[in-house]
Amino acid sequence: MNTPDLVFRGRRLSRDRALVLAAIQVLPEPDAAREAVVSAVEDGADLVGFAGSGVEPLISWARDKFPGLFLAVDTADASVAAAGCAAGADLILARTDLTDVAARFGAGYAGSSKADLPGFVLDVGVLRSAPSLSEDVPVLVEVAGDGTPAGLALAALAASAGAAIIRTRHVRATRHVAEMAASIAGTRPPAKAVRWE
């Protein structure tokens, strides 16, 4: 399985497995959202996505605290997307057409069909129709019921099928699933090799 690097705003995100994007709700508790970001980073998130209004201060804070972390703004509103990108977001997560905002900042865009943008298909339904996800357009999968056994099974299927990014609120478990799927597929060495006698 080919796992090409992703490039957002000129920054390269290398991958040998499905990447894990931590979903963070900004309101009603900005302090709790900051704590959630720290926990997500500690649990191994590759990207952090912020949803809700008032995302700009939190994205700016996360950019300062974790300069190497890839950040996303999750919104259908063009002004919120622009404010998020101005604050440092690398990726826009939206099912509405915000390609103009993404193009203005050079940000990735979930749902993009424009060849000049680093775009994604944002749909778990693709798993039903394809044994292997497209390498031409990376797929970002949001797993319903993530963290549950059924949700983790779906995350494993998505990772095995070639999903580029899995969005979750349960980072540690999903990261383990993505790493195991990649180790089984042979795209990355196992984190710990154990020989059973």
Secondary structure, 3 states (H helix, E strand, C coil): CCCCCEEECCEEECCCCCEEEEEEECCCCHHHHHHHHHHHHHCCCCEEEEECCCHHHHHHHHHHHCCCCEEEEECCCHHHHHHHHHHCCCEEECCCCCHHHHHHHCCEEECCCCCCCCEEEECCCHHHHCCCCCCCCCEEEECCCCCCHHHHHHHHHHHHHCCCEEEECCHHHHHHHHHHHHHHHCCCCCCCCCCCC
